Amino acid sequence: MQPKQRQRLDQTQRWAFSQLFGLTRRNPFMISRWVLRWVLVGIVGGLFAALYWNILEMLTHAQQKVPGWGVLLLMPLAGLIVGLVIHFLGNPGEIGVIIDNIHFRSGRLDIGKNPAMILASLVGISAGGSASPEAPLVQVTGSLGTWVSDRLKLQGEDVRNLSLAGMAAGFTALFGAPLSGAVFALEILHHQYVVEYYQALMPAIVSSCASYLVFALITHLGIAPTWYFPQYSLESINDILSAILFGIIGALAGWIFIGIFHGCDRLFARIPGPIYLRTSLAGLGLGILAFSLPLTRYFGHDQLAVIVTTSFSGVLLLGLALGKMAAIGVTVTGGWPGGFIIPLFFIGACLGKAIAVFFPAINPSLSMICVMAAINAAVTRTPISTTLLLSKLTNFAPLTPILFASLLGFFFAPKVPLITSQIKSQQDAS
């Protein structure tokens, strides 16, 4: 009986190999039409992101010429325009709506919300609101992924995968970090599970690489580090212990930020009337903050570089951090669309540099980057992508301190996340 069994096994193997040989004659590579679809989504996402960024830069440079007192008029006017766009074109929603659609609508993102999102975010961000462009980019490029899947008549998980690939393309284009962009698109979806939709990881990575290449070719951005921190090298276990301490400080800052954010939300919820009244009042509040603390204006991309390269007193840095927390809360809860990753990085940089000012023996790069990582992980619940992202943006080679700080920020964060849609069910919240 033994020889016959071996013979049947050999026949099965020969049949499998012959089938495999016929397949490889048609396509001997791992590349497939799915890969081409992911690349297509990435290219489209990169093209849109480049166009959006160039328009945003042009509008921002034009409004930066307004004198200091002019922000008291400019920003309420910008708020009025943002509100009117939303009033007539519809509310585009925020990242929470995107997450809900990924979970409960098979990953379908509504492309009909894009006009309102694009126009309102361009006006608000360029005028100086403390919301960053990743939310508009993720919404638009993710919905483009849905649109492509509809053209291809895809169903089920295939639609969700292409939507997530589009989201990753948008995030990657802004930050110039393909791997962290792909991980972020999946990690942001749940407050606890790092990669719930693991089957979308490869589509997200491929799309991110395509988007990064297109965006970099057009804008010449994303190749070098975004912020140049003073050089640092990991030489002692004491630095890891310091990173743990900075992580706890960043988590505490996350609690404070979430408290301020909810306070702003309750305040604006009491304002009756149409949306443009709330967005105009938010613009007035942002104008007062910008006039009092000019570095709290805008989403922090250029302002963070000023924090890194300029000497400030510790008290002023703490004031800037608290002012920025208020500015983010007023911006987002006041109805101005946008995200808060880069603004959170700005807060972390201010707090980390304040620590180095009060305790000169501490390396300022280590304290700034670790607090940046911790507060972002505490608020967005993305410790892995935060670690990868900050390493790329700052050219901070030792990943270990950033990872420790991110994990501490994540685990010491409030159990109920700021983005409540990251909790899918009551069971997840327990």
Long-range contacts (C-beta under 8 A, 24 or more apart in sequence): 34-203, 35-206, 37-148, 37-152, 37-162, 38-162, 38-165, 38-202, 38-203, 38-206, 38-207, 38-210, 39-206, 39-207, 39-210, 40-148, 40-210, 41-141, 41-144, 41-145, 41-148, 41-162, 41-165, 41-166, 41-169, 41-203, 41-207, 41-210, 42-165, 42-169, 42-206, 42-207, 42-208, 42-209, 42-210, 42-211, 42-214, 43-210, 43-211, 43-214, 44-141, 44-144, 44-148, 44-166, 44-169, 45-141, 45-144, 45-145, 45-166, 45-169, 45-170, 45-173, 45-207, 45-210, 45-211, 46-169, 46-173, 46-210, 46-211, 46-212, 46-213, 46-214, 46-215, 46-218, 47-214, 47-218, 48-137, 48-140, 48-141, 48-144, 48-170, 49-137, 49-141, 49-169, 49-170, 49-173, 49-174, 49-211, 49-215, 50-173, 50-214, 50-215, 50-218, 50-219, 52-118, 52-122, 52-133, 52-136, 52-137, 52-140, 53-133, 53-173, 53-174, 53-215, 53-219, 53-221, 54-218, 54-219, 55-122, 56-122, 56-125, 56-126, 56-133, 59-122, 59-123, 59-126, 60-125, 60-126, 60-298, 62-126, 63-126, 63-127, 63-128, 68-291, 68-294, 69-291, 71-128, 71-287, 71-290, 71-291, 71-297, 72-284, 72-287, 72-288, 72-291, 73-287, 74-127, 74-128, 74-287, 75-127, 75-128, 75-129, 75-283, 75-284, 75-286, 75-287, 75-290, 76-280, 76-281, 76-283, 76-284, 76-287, 77-283, 78-123, 78-124, 78-127, 78-128, 78-129, 78-283, 79-124, 79-276, 79-279, 79-280, 79-281, 79-282, 79-283, 79-284, 79-286, 79-334, 79-335, 79-336, 80-276, 80-279, 80-280, 80-283, 81-123, 82-120, 82-123, 82-124, 82-276, 82-279, 82-283, 82-335, 82-336, 82-337, 83-274, 83-275, 83-276, 83-277, 83-278, 83-279, 83-280, 83-335, 84-276, 85-116, 85-119, 85-120, 85-123, 86-116, 86-120, 86-275, 86-276, 86-279, 86-335, 87-274, 87-275, 87-276, 89-115, 89-116, 89-119, 90-116, 91-116, 91-275, 92-116, 92-117, 92-120, 92-139, 92-337, 93-139, 94-135, 94-332, 94-337, 95-135, 95-138, 95-139, 95-188, 95-339, 95-419, 96-419, 96-420, 96-421, 97-421, 98-138, 98-139, 98-142, 98-167, 99-188, 99-189, 99-419, 99-421, 99-422, 100-421, 102-160, 102-163, 102-164, 102-189, 102-197, 103-189, 103-421, 103-424, 106-156, 106-157, 106-159, 106-160, 107-146, 107-157, 107-159, 107-160, 107-161, 107-162, 107-163, 107-164, 108-146, 108-159, 108-163, 109-139, 109-142, 109-143, 109-145, 109-146, 109-163, 109-166, 110-143, 111-143, 111-144, 111-146, 111-147, 113-139, 113-143, 114-139, 114-140, 114-143, 117-337, 120-336, 120-337, 121-336, 121-337, 121-338, 124-331, 124-336, 124-337, 124-338, 125-298, 125-299, 125-338, 127-283, 128-286, 128-290, 128-297, 128-298, 129-286, 129-298, 129-299, 129-331, 129-336, 129-338, 130-286, 130-296, 130-297, 130-298, 130-299, 130-300, 130-324, 130-327, 130-328, 130-330, 130-331, 130-340, 130-343, 131-299, 131-328, 131-331, 131-332, 131-336, 131-337, 131-338, 131-339, 131-340, 131-343, 132-174, 132-299, 132-300, 132-301, 132-338, 132-339, 132-340, 132-341, 132-342, 132-343, 133-174, 133-299, 133-338, 133-339, 134-170, 134-171, 134-174, 134-175, 134-339, 134-341, 134-342, 135-337, 135-338, 135-339, 136-337, 136-338, 136-339, 137-170, 137-171, 137-173, 137-174, 138-167, 138-170, 138-171, 138-185, 138-339, 139-170, 140-170, 141-166, 141-167, 141-169, 141-170, 141-173, 141-211, 142-166, 142-167, 142-170, 145-169, 145-207, 157-199, 160-197, 160-200, 161-197, 161-199, 161-200, 161-203, 162-203, 164-197, 164-200, 164-203, 164-204, 165-200, 165-203, 165-204, 165-206, 165-207, 166-207, 167-204, 168-204, 168-205, 168-207, 168-208, 168-211, 169-207, 169-208, 169-210, 169-211, 170-211, 171-208, 172-208, 172-209, 172-211, 172-212, 172-215, 173-211, 173-212, 173-214, 173-215, 173-222, 175-222, 175-226, 175-389, 175-392, 175-393, 176-212, 176-215, 176-216, 176-221, 176-222, 176-223, 176-226, 176-392, 176-393, 177-212, 177-222, 177-388, 177-389, 177-392, 177-393, 178-205, 178-208, 178-209, 178-211, 178-212, 179-205, 179-208, 179-388, 180-385, 180-386, 180-388, 180-389, 180-392, 181-208, 181-211, 181-212, 181-385, 182-207, 182-208, 183-382, 183-384, 183-385, 183-388, 184-382, 184-385, 184-389, 187-381, 187-382, 187-383, 187-384, 187-385, 188-380, 188-381, 188-382, 188-385, 188-419, 188-422, 189-422, 190-381, 190-422, 190-424, 190-428, 191-381, 191-417, 191-419, 191-422, 191-423, 191-428, 192-381, 192-428, 194-383, 194-384, 225-392, 225-393, 225-394, 225-395, 226-301, 226-393, 226-394, 227-304, 227-305, 227-308, 227-393, 227-394, 228-305, 228-308, 228-309, 228-394, 228-395, 229-308, 229-364, 229-365, 229-368, 229-369, 229-394, 229-395, 229-396, 230-308, 230-363, 230-364, 230-365, 231-365, 232-363, 232-365, 232-366, 232-396, 232-398, 233-397, 233-398, 234-398, 234-400, 234-401, 239-363, 239-366, 239-401, 240-400, 240-401, 240-404, 242-362, 242-366, 242-367, 242-370, 242-401, 243-366, 243-370, 243-400, 243-401, 243-402, 243-404, 243-405, 244-404, 244-405, 244-408, 246-352, 246-355, 246-366, 246-367, 246-370, 246-371, 246-374, 246-405, 247-370, 247-373, 247-374, 247-404, 247-405, 247-406, 247-407, 247-408, 247-409, 247-412, 248-374, 248-408, 248-412, 249-351, 249-355, 249-371, 249-374, 250-348, 250-351, 250-370, 250-371, 250-372, 250-373, 250-374, 250-375, 250-377, 250-378, 250-405, 250-408, 250-409, 251-374, 251-375, 251-378, 251-408, 251-409, 251-411, 251-412, 251-413, 252-412, 253-321, 253-347, 253-348, 253-351, 253-371, 253-374, 253-375, 253-378, 254-374, 254-375, 254-378, 254-379, 254-409, 254-413, 254-414, 255-378, 255-413, 255-414, 256-325, 257-325, 257-328, 257-329, 257-344, 257-347, 257-375, 257-379, 258-379, 258-414, 258-418, 260-325, 260-326, 260-329, 261-325, 261-328, 261-329, 261-332, 261-333, 261-418, 263-329, 264-326, 264-329, 264-330, 264-333, 264-334, 265-329, 265-333, 267-333, 268-333, 268-334, 268-335, 275-335, 278-334, 278-335, 279-334, 279-335, 279-336, 281-334, 282-330, 282-331, 282-333, 282-334, 282-335, 282-336, 283-334, 283-336, 285-330, 285-334, 286-327, 286-330, 286-331, 286-334, 289-323, 289-326, 289-327, 289-330, 290-327, 292-323, 293-319, 293-320, 293-323, 295-320, 296-320, 296-323, 296-324, 296-326, 296-327, 297-327, 299-338, 299-342, 299-343, 299-346, 300-324, 300-342, 300-343, 300-345, 300-346, 301-342, 303-346, 304-342, 304-345, 304-346, 304-349, 307-346, 307-349, 307-350, 307-353, 307-368, 308-349, 308-353, 308-368, 312-353, 312-357, 313-357, 314-354, 314-357, 314-358, 317-350, 317-351, 317-353, 317-354, 317-357, 318-350, 318-351, 318-354, 320-350, 321-347, 321-350, 321-351, 321-354, 324-350, 340-379, 341-376, 341-380, 344-372, 344-375, 344-376, 344-379, 344-380, 345-372, 345-376, 345-390, 345-393, 347-375, 348-372, 348-373, 348-374, 348-375, 348-376, 351-375, 365-394, 365-396, 366-401, 369-394, 369-396, 369-401, 369-402, 369-405, 370-401, 370-402, 370-404, 370-405, 371-405, 373-402, 373-405, 373-406, 373-409, 374-405, 374-406, 374-408, 374-409, 375-409, 376-406, 376-409, 377-405, 377-406, 377-407, 377-409, 377-410, 377-413, 378-409, 378-410, 378-412, 378-413, 378-414, 379-413, 379-418, 380-418, 380-419, 381-410, 381-413, 381-417, 381-419, 381-422, 383-407, 383-409, 383-410
